[in-house]
Amino acid sequence: MNTKNKSELGFGNIKQLLFKMSLPAILAQVINLLYNMVDRMFIGRIPDIGALALTGVGVTFPIIILISAFAALVSMGAAPRASIMLGKKENEEAEKILGNAFTALIVVSIILTAIVLFFARDILMLLGASTDTIEYSLQYINIYALGTIFVQLTLGLNAFITAQGFAKVSMQTILIGAILNIILDPI
């Protein structure tokens, strides 16, 4: 955790801080939207099977949102608490909170990955996959499930970066992921 006061939190003008912190957070959400858009653009253009494959990928969306929600569950509680401890100059306590959140994110990602990999077919059929789309859904969600740990750590730990007053850095880490996704999609 950052123990130096490089951030303006606690010292700067509140209106300016609100703008400085909210603009990168909003942009990060827009960048996050790019992940899905780019994936869908490539999948939808696959000759002969694009429409079915796109429908199959669409069925996976609730699972993807659920995985993101678990990262938010951990980070939205832990990051503000760590920020409060930093404000109180209780850096060791802030580091313990970060360490516990990191451990929780790892454990949650292992559990979610196992659940998705073992029960994907049943879950996807419950979510509306058909016999025509299930194979596309499974291919997509199995690959996504293997990356759950990265999703959990990125989303979960980014909140700690933002909570220290570095919303721009947090946005940049999301931008790196989006760029890599755009590069890797055609591959």
Buried (B, 14 or more C-beta within 10 A) or exposed (E): BBEEEEBEBEEBEEEEBEEBBEEBBEBBEEBBEBBBEBBBEBBEEEEEEBEBBBBBBBBBEBBBEEBBEBBEBBBBBBBBBBBBBBEEEBBEBBBEBBEBBBEBBBEBBEEBBEBBEEEBBEBBBEBEBEEEBBBBBBBBBBEBBEEBBEBBBBBBBBBBBBBBBBBBEBBBBBBEBBEEBBEEEEE
